[in-house]
Amino acid sequence: MKSSSARTWAYVACQVGGWGFYATFNSLLTLLTPRPDIWASWWVLCLCGALITHLARRGLPLRAWARLPVSRLAPRVFLTAVGLGVTQNIAAFGLSTSVLGVFTPEDASPMGFLISGFIWTVMMTLWLLLYFGVHAVEQARAMELERWKLEAAAQASELRFLKSQLQPHFLFNCLNSVRALISEDPARAQQVVTRLSTLLRHALTSREKETVPLAQELQVVRDYLELEGVRLESRLRVREDVEPAALPLAVPAMLVQTLVENAIKHGVAQLPEGGEVAVSARIQEGVLLLEVSNTATPAARPVEGSGVGLHNASERLRLLCGADASLHLDRTRTSLTTARVRIPLPLT
């Protein structure tokens, strides 16, 4: 988005350039008429037009109108153009008769007054179209920038996921667990390999989707918890409380998985006796509320670098769902840490 100073200079340039061009064009045409001496009057009239449009810009909510759809913007443009055209026509008539002496009130005809009003209305329409056109281009550029920021954040999230979850020690632990299970419990070993394959496939294809249904996200979380359960065994306890109505709703891909990963890595895994990870989702007053809680210890302190994943998740949430979406980490209870997510509905 342009800075305030740059936007002001662009506006001044458009005002001076547009009205200056119109004044120059009409001045040159006047030199070809029987009254070449009135060429300067066009500069006065165009200066009046610039003043009226400037006051309209200051007094009317044009910037708010620029965000309206065309069906709602068009009537406002038409009525505003007529109003500004009539105002400019009256001002031009008064200046031409009382100040500039171009003609006397007796010389004016109703038809000439109407034609002049029509011409000034057309000029005001062009001014408004130029104004909203500039804002449309600016908004399109801002949306393109947000899209690129979203793609960059999504790629960064995927890279961080691959770096943190698929590190050599993570794969080493999984493979060791599979090796131990092959002889002890071959069926479970097959399940672990399947879940690991599913998790890898989801991670590698997540860049293609900005959002996924909550049901699909929870399945990825279950695969991840199953793998961690092989390593942590009875130290990891899982509880899930999700409203059925929330399952089809779209959430940012890998959001819940990131919160669960953070809960295990910096919570349950740090406790010798282990702990519980609870995932809940419900709809309340048009908002999807997600919570991921984990057992904590009073002596626990944030691990260095633990905020990177949450910061990235919060940024992706903002880009995908808007400023009303939020991610908050609640540590008010010494024995429990809860990550709370609010997503306004619907998310498209």
C-alpha positions in Angstrom: 0.0 0.0 0.0 1.3 3.5 -0.9 2.4 5.7 1.9 0.3 8.8 2.7 2.9 11.2 1.2 3.2 9.2 -2.0 -0.6 9.0 -2.4 -0.9 12.8 -1.8 1.6 13.6 -4.5 -0.1 11.2 -6.9 -3.4 12.9 -6.3 -1.9 16.4 -6.8 -0.3 15.2 -10.0 -3.6 13.8 -11.3 -5.4 17.0 -10.4 -2.9 19.4 -12.0 -2.4 17.2 -15.0 -6.0 16.4 -15.7 -7.5 19.9 -15.2 -4.5 21.5 -16.7 -4.8 19.5 -19.9 -8.5 20.3 -20.2 -7.8 24.0 -19.7 -5.0 24.0 -22.3 -7.1 22.1 -24.8 -10.1 24.5 -24.5 -7.8 27.6 -24.5 -6.3 26.5 -27.8 -9.8 25.9 -29.3 -10.8 29.4 -28.1 -8.0 31.0 -30.1 -9.8 29.7 -33.2 -13.1 31.4 -32.3 -14.3 35.0 -32.8 -13.5 35.6 -29.1 -9.8 34.6 -28.8 -9.4 37.1 -25.9 -11.4 34.9 -23.5 -8.9 32.0 -23.6 -7.7 32.7 -20.1 -11.3 32.2 -18.8 -10.9 28.5 -19.3 -8.1 28.4 -16.8 -10.2 30.1 -14.2 -13.1 27.7 -14.8 -10.9 24.7 -14.6 -9.3 26.0 -11.4 -12.9 26.2 -10.1 -13.5 22.6 -11.2 -10.3 21.4 -9.5 -11.4 23.2 -6.3 -14.9 21.6 -6.4 -13.5 18.1 -7.0 -11.0 18.6 -4.2 -13.7 19.5 -1.8 -15.7 16.5 -2.9 -12.7 14.3 -2.2 -12.4 15.8 1.3 -16.1 15.8 2.1 -17.4 12.6 0.5 -16.5 9.0 1.6 -14.9 8.2 -1.8 -12.3 5.9 -0.4 -14.9 3.9 1.4 -16.9 3.8 -1.9 -13.9 2.4 -3.7 -14.3 -0.8 -1.8 -17.9 -1.3 -2.9 -18.9 -3.7 -5.7 -19.6 -2.1 -9.1 -23.4 -2.6 -8.7 -23.4 -0.4 -5.6 -20.7 2.0 -6.8 -22.3 2.9 -10.1 -25.3 4.7 -8.7 -23.1 6.7 -6.4 -20.8 7.7 -9.2 -23.8 8.8 -11.4 -25.5 10.9 -8.7 -22.2 12.4 -7.5 -21.2 13.3 -11.1 -24.6 15.0 -11.7 -24.3 16.9 -8.4 -20.7 18.0 -9.1 -21.6 18.9 -12.7 -24.5 21.1 -11.7 -22.4 22.8 -9.0 -19.6 23.4 -11.5 -22.1 24.7 -14.1 -23.7 27.2 -11.7 -20.2 28.3 -10.6 -19.0 28.7 -14.2 -22.1 30.6 -15.1 -21.6 33.0 -12.2 -17.9 33.5 -13.0 -18.5 33.9 -16.7 -21.2 36.6 -16.2 -20.1 38.5 -13.1 -16.3 38.1 -13.0 -14.9 37.2 -16.4 -17.4 39.1 -18.5 -17.5 36.4 -21.2 -21.2 37.1 -21.6 -24.1 38.8 -19.9 -27.0 37.0 -18.2 -29.2 38.3 -21.0 -27.0 36.5 -23.6 -27.4 33.2 -21.9 -29.9 30.7 -23.2 -31.6 27.8 -21.3 -30.3 25.4 -24.0 -26.8 26.7 -23.6 -27.0 26.3 -19.9 -28.2 22.7 -20.2 -25.5 21.8 -22.7 -22.8 23.4 -20.5 -24.2 21.4 -17.5 -24.1 18.2 -19.5 -20.5 18.8 -20.5 -19.4 19.6 -16.9 -21.3 16.4 -15.7 -19.3 14.4 -18.3 -16.1 15.9 -17.0 -17.0 15.1 -13.4 -17.9 11.5 -14.4 -14.4 11.2 -16.0 -12.8 12.6 -12.9 -14.7 10.1 -10.7 -13.8 7.2 -13.0 -10.2 8.2 -12.9 -10.3 8.4 -9.1 -11.9 5.0 -8.6 -9.7 3.5 -11.4 -6.6 4.5 -9.6 -7.9 3.1 -6.3 -8.9 -0.2 -8.1 -5.3 -0.6 -9.4 -3.9 0.2 -5.9 -6.3 -2.4 -4.3 -5.4 -5.0 -6.9 -1.7 -4.4 -6.3 -2.3 -4.7 -2.5 -4.2 -8.0 -3.0 -1.4 -9.3 -5.2 1.1 -8.4 -2.5 -1.0 -10.2 0.2 -1.2 -13.3 -2.1 2.5 -13.4 -2.5 2.9 -13.0 1.3 0.5 -15.8 1.8 2.4 -18.1 -0.6 5.7 -17.2 1.1 4.2 -17.9 4.5 2.8 -21.2 3.4 6.1 -22.3 1.9 7.9 -21.2 5.0 5.5 -23.2 7.1 6.1 -26.3 5.0 9.9 -25.9 5.2 9.7 -25.4 8.9 7.5 -28.5 9.2 9.9 -30.6 7.1 12.9 -29.2 9.1 11.4 -29.8 12.5 9.4 -33.0 12.0 11.5 -34.9 9.5 14.9 -34.2 11.1 17.2 -37.2 11.1 16.5 -37.9 14.8 12.7 -37.9 14.1 13.1 -40.4 11.3 15.6 -42.4 13.4 13.2 -42.7 16.3 10.4 -43.8 14.0 12.5 -46.4 12.2 13.8 -47.7 15.5 10.2 -48.0 16.8 9.3 -49.9 13.6 12.3 -52.2 13.9 11.3 -53.0 17.5 7.7 -53.6 16.5 8.5 -55.8 13.5 9.2 -58.8 15.8 7.0 -57.8 18.7 3.9 -56.6 16.9 4.1 -56.8 13.1 0.6 -55.5 12.5 1.3 -52.4 14.5 4.6 -51.9 12.7 2.6 -51.9 9.4 0.3 -49.3 10.8 3.2 -47.0 11.9 4.7 -47.2 8.4 1.4 -46.4 6.9 0.9 -43.4 9.1 4.4 -42.2 8.5 3.8 -42.4 4.7 0.5 -40.5 5.0 2.2 -37.8 7.1 5.0 -37.4 4.6 2.6 -37.3 1.7 0.4 -34.6 3.3 3.5 -32.5 4.2 4.8 -32.7 0.6 1.4 -31.8 -1.0 0.2 -29.2 1.6 1.7 -26.3 -0.5 -1.0 -26.9 -3.1 -3.8 -26.2 -0.6 -4.1 -23.1 1.5 -7.0 -24.5 3.6 -8.3 -28.0 4.3 -11.4 -29.3 6.0 -11.0 -29.7 9.8 -11.7 -33.4 9.4 -8.7 -33.9 7.1 -6.5 -31.8 9.4 -7.5 -33.9 12.4 -6.6 -37.1 10.5 -3.1 -35.7 9.9 -2.9 -34.9 13.7 -4.0 -38.4 14.6 -1.3 -39.9 12.3 1.3 -37.6 13.9 0.1 -38.5 17.5 0.2 -42.2 16.6 3.9 -41.9 15.6 4.7 -39.9 18.7 2.8 -42.5 20.8 5.1 -45.2 19.6 8.0 -43.1 21.0 6.4 -41.8 24.2 4.2 -44.8 24.8 2.1 -44.4 28.0 3.6 -40.9 28.7 1.4 -39.5 25.9 -2.4 -39.4 26.6 -4.7 -37.9 23.9 -8.2 -36.5 24.3 -10.3 -35.2 21.4 -13.6 -33.2 21.7 -14.8 -31.9 18.3 -18.3 -30.9 17.4 -19.5 -32.8 14.3 -20.7 -29.5 12.7 -17.1 -28.2 12.8 -15.6 -31.1 10.8 -16.4 -29.7 7.3 -15.2 -26.2 8.1 -12.0 -25.0 6.4 -8.9 -24.3 8.5 -5.4 -23.3 7.4 -3.4 -26.4 6.4 -1.1 -27.7 9.1 -2.4 -25.2 11.7 -3.7 -27.8 14.2 -0.7 -30.1 13.5 1.6 -27.2 14.4 -0.1 -26.5 17.7 -0.1 -30.2 18.6 3.6 -30.5 17.7 4.3 -27.5 19.9 2.3 -29.0 22.8 4.3 -32.3 22.7 7.7 -30.9 22.0 7.6 -28.1 24.6 5.2 -29.7 27.0 4.5 -33.4 27.3 7.9 -34.6 26.1 9.6 -32.4 28.8 7.8 -34.2 31.6 9.2 -37.5 33.0 5.7 -38.7 33.7 4.3 -37.4 30.5 1.0 -35.7 30.2 -2.2 -35.1 28.1 -2.8 -33.3 24.8 -6.4 -32.3 24.3 -7.8 -31.0 21.0 -11.2 -29.4 20.9 -13.3 -27.6 18.3 -16.7 -25.9 18.5 -18.7 -23.2 16.8 -19.8 -20.3 18.9 -21.6 -17.1 17.6 -20.3 -17.5 14.0 -16.7 -18.3 15.1 -14.8 -21.5 14.9 -13.0 -22.0 18.2 -10.0 -24.4 18.2 -8.1 -25.3 21.4 -5.0 -27.4 21.8 -4.1 -27.9 25.5 -1.2 -29.8 27.0 0.0 -30.7 30.5 2.7 -28.3 31.7 4.9 -28.0 34.8 5.2 -25.0 37.1 8.9 -24.8 36.5 8.6 -24.9 32.7 10.1 -22.0 30.7 9.6 -21.4 27.0 12.3 -23.3 25.1 14.5 -21.1 22.8 13.0 -21.0 19.4 9.7 -22.4 20.5 7.8 -19.3 19.3 8.8 -19.6 15.6 6.2 -22.2 14.7 3.4 -20.3 16.6 4.5 -17.0 15.1 4.3 -18.5 11.6 0.9 -20.1 12.3 -0.4 -16.8 13.6 0.8 -15.0 10.5 -0.7 -17.5 8.1 -3.9 -17.3 10.1 -4.0 -13.5 9.7 -3.3 -13.7 6.0 -5.9 -16.4 5.3 -8.7 -15.4 7.6 -8.2 -11.6 8.1 -7.5 -9.4 11.1 -10.4 -10.8 13.1 -8.8 -14.2 13.3 -6.4 -14.8 16.2 -4.1 -17.3 17.9 -3.4 -16.8 21.6 -1.2 -18.9 23.9 -2.7 -19.0 27.4 -0.2 -19.9 30.3 -2.3 -18.4 33.1 -2.7 -21.9 34.7 0.7 -23.3 35.9 -0.2 -26.9 35.1 -1.8 -26.3 31.7 -0.8 -24.5 28.5 -3.6 -23.8 25.9 -3.4 -22.5 22.4 -6.7 -20.8 21.4 -7.6 -20.1 17.8 -10.6 -18.0 16.6 -11.6 -18.2 13.0 -14.6 -16.1 11.8 -17.0 -18.0 9.5 -17.3 -18.6 6.7 -13.7 -19.2 5.7 -13.4 -19.4 1.9 
